[in-house]
Amino acid sequence: MSPETKVDTIVDAFRQRILAGEFGTAGRLPSLRLLADEYGITHETMNKVVQLLQAEGLLYSQGRAGVFINPPRTRVPGITARFDRYLQEQGLTPVEANIDEPALVLAPADVAKVFGVVEGTPVVRRFRLQGTTIAPYRLAENFYPVELVGGDILERMQQDERFDVLLAIKEAHGKVIVRVHEDVIGRFPTAKEQKLLKIVRNAPVLEVQRTNYAEDDSVVMFNRIIFVASYFVLNYDYPTSLWMRKQ
């Protein structure tokens, strides 16, 4: 049996033990050395097994505290008004933190295209890490037009990591989001994303690029959200009349 086949065989067997609840729904695994002895393999091989199951989302590492069983995937609607409040409704304790302080930045090419401005035009950027006390769940990078979010609103964003920007835009400018366009891309994380989200290199992420339009068709906000794919099931309901049309 080749080393790769041996790892795959142990991954399949160990996955079944986890799914059967042998280690509980959020329990700590025995040490890798004990597990390696149980399977008659090296510590290095057992570490590969655990990394593969981390990439699947069944396990997560807490460093020296050990490796733990991941809670079941959180079901998230495609769009939530407040991600932190949604997590709270699921019985989780939300955590949000600015990675970079909200600030005026020069719009990169893709953001400038969304807003219909010249590349390098100033826009407001907010970049946050969102998750729970157990683990980071996603990165949220938001861009806003300066005319909507400059001045007082930007200052309040800098002072409060959980400040509701869309509510402030509604109160100050009377603009609300009425239409959303979304592109979803599955990929592996960058080195920076791995570090921020505390995931292994081969753990897939979902990059959601979301353009949010007001009633006058102007763009209120552009989001780039990076989800840890193994933590979530994204739910979408679509009203449609496609199958009701007469042929």
Secondary structure, 3 states (H helix, E strand, C coil): CCHHHHHHHHHHHHHHHHHCCCCCCCCECCCHHHHHHHHCCCHHHHHHHHHHHHHHCCEEECHHHCEEECCCCEEEECCCCCHHHHHHHCCCCEEEEEEEEEEEEECCHHHHHHHCCCCCCEEEEEEEEEEECCCEEEEEEEEEEHHHHCCHHHHHHHHCCCCCHHHHHHHHHCCCEEEEEEEEEEECCCHHHHHHHCCCCCCCEEEEEEEEEECCCCEEEEEEEEEEHHHEEEECCCCCCHHHCCC
